[in-house]
Amino acid sequence: MVLATGVICGMRRGPKSAILITQFLFASCESMLETVPREKKRQGIACAGNWILDTVHTISHWPEKSGLAIIESQHIDLGGGPANVALGLRAMGVSYPVIPIGLIGSGGMGGEVLRLCVEAGLPIDGMKRTTLATTSQTHVMNVQGDSRTFFHHRGANSLFDASSINLDALSKAEIKLLYLGYLTLLDKLDEILPSGKTAAAHVLSEARANGIQTCVDLASFKSDTYQDIVKATLSEIDILFANELEAEEAAGVNLNRGLDAEEMMKAARFLKSGGVRQAVIIHSPKNVVWYGDNVQVAVTPEPIPPEEIISAVGAGDAFASGVLHGVHEDWPVESCLTFGIRAAAACLSGYTATDGLKTLSVPASPF
């Protein structure tokens, strides 16, 4: 209002005065625009939940009960969805922050988890330690070119709860995505509260209220409460990841090993109808589907010869890391899925969940 009055007064004093005052006003406005803080673009992915120390055993064959198999090689690395996604993103050379959030034991295995994080260039401020449980660990039995089987000790992950995630710090850091994995394998967060929602849902709700997009991954784990846990969390999930086995368990359907993309799309639609806000992604070695309100996409990955597969450990998490990068960069759906598939394929060429991803770099632009 004051500036407008100044222009009018100037014009009454004569043309020359009007020009001078107008020039002053434009200069003042430019100066004001320079000092107004511009909205900061959210950046970064926080990876919360199951942080596990994996020992991957490559074995000669799967033995009969009471039989013997030869362990041909062993590799120790980080495991669990959040660890695999964080390490995968870092291995692919993303430029934005990747924030680990987990709970580990106070002993030597916890120290090894931290050492591996630092070695990968990940910050460890969000990794809390406890004396009440040992670090979670998994022994993976991998038959090369065939399958893998997991023997898992929940350990400290069974104590991971809402207090383990500092949402205020993530909000202040303008983090864009919160990846939580694995729902159904986090005892405290899987608990269904009197509200009818899981503790995880309350965490995700708070994250969304702070402008953080929520992405959730399920565990390949059968339980009597699996469907109940998933159902009680869906409404606070922006993007849900599930492989064909997890989708079967969550939706109560038979997906025939993920061979039928149409059936996978139906399962995705069913889960989306439970309240998922943006998209449900179901992936298998044969098909990948994305079901959103306005976009439904099905992709068939190129088959990989068995002799080129060293280990399938972490391939689903590698897929998620590729998709999450695309989501973070606001890529089209097809580009997100394509990069996810490339990440999964690269993962198959290494012994651990992230060995193969070191050969893959994030592209400067979407496919």
Secondary structure, DSSP 8 states (H G I E B T S, - for coil): -HHHHHHHHHHHH-HHHHHHHHHHHHHHHHHHHHHS--------EEEEE--EEEEEEEESS---TT----EEEEEEEEESHHHHHHHHHHHTT-SS-EEEEEEEESSHHHHHHHHHHHHTT---TTEEEESSS---EEEEEEETTTEEEEEEE-GGGGG--GGGS-HHHHHHTT--EEEEEEETS-HHHH-B-TTSSBHHHHHHHHHHHTT-EEEEEE-S---TTHHHHHHTTGGG-SEEEEEHHHHHHHHT---GGGT-HHHHHHHHHHHHHTT-SSEEEEE-SS-EEEEESS-EEEE------GGG-S--TTHHHHHHHHHHHHHHTT--HHHHHHHHHHHHHHHTTSSSTTTGGGG----SS--
